[in-house]
């Protein structure tokens, strides 16, 4: 039985970065790429994405602006920001406004980024499993309540 690969959407305005990321991580994950925030939003409309990784500095829409837009419509997706610049305001906005799981600096190493991605996706899987179990228990609780209500004294 084959295990389903997690889907990652990587957003960067530099085509070379998109190609590199996809070639490095395509064996472990299903990798989708977008050259802009607008393209990323279009991809999200038609794909279930487990993790969105966005470059911060992009024309038209920054990584923070993109990730902030994903919070309401795609709350199940994990979010990370990746940048070669470490401006404090960007870091604060990414954490407070985008609920990111990681702030990654360029240049990244495969091992370091793989560890960060794997930890975030593992946490996401655990949360999904817990939510599924909670739902199952709530359904069982309702059934038991119905049975109790149907028992005549």
Phi, psi and omega in degrees: 000126182272144180274137179288133179282142172291148179257128178244134172254118179252125185242124179202141181277358177254115184303322180300321178294321179296315181297315180298311181301313182297318182292327181285323189249002185294336180286325184270332186223159168277117186251122172253146180231151177220142182271353181205165176298321180296317178296321179299316180298324177293318179298318181297333179294334186240003181225142171279117184243127180277329184214131175249123175243122183234140169294149179280307186271102176222149177290153176076314181211122178284169176299319178298317180297317178297307184296326177298322179292337184274345187300313184285310186281334183228058185294338181284342180282135172284156183227137176222150176242141183231130182205154174269356182242140181239066177280129187303320180298321178295318180297314180298314179297319180298319181286311186281320185267332188251352181052048183289155177265342178198147173245111189250135179260146174270149355283146180258157174256150180302314184297313181295315180291322178299317179297315180298314179296312182299317179297317180294318181289326176295315178299319179298317179296319179297318179296317178299317179297318178295318178296322177296316179296319177299316179298318178298316180294322177296320177295317177299317179301315178298317179297318178295320177298319178297316179298316179297321179292333181273350178281126180271137180291000000 
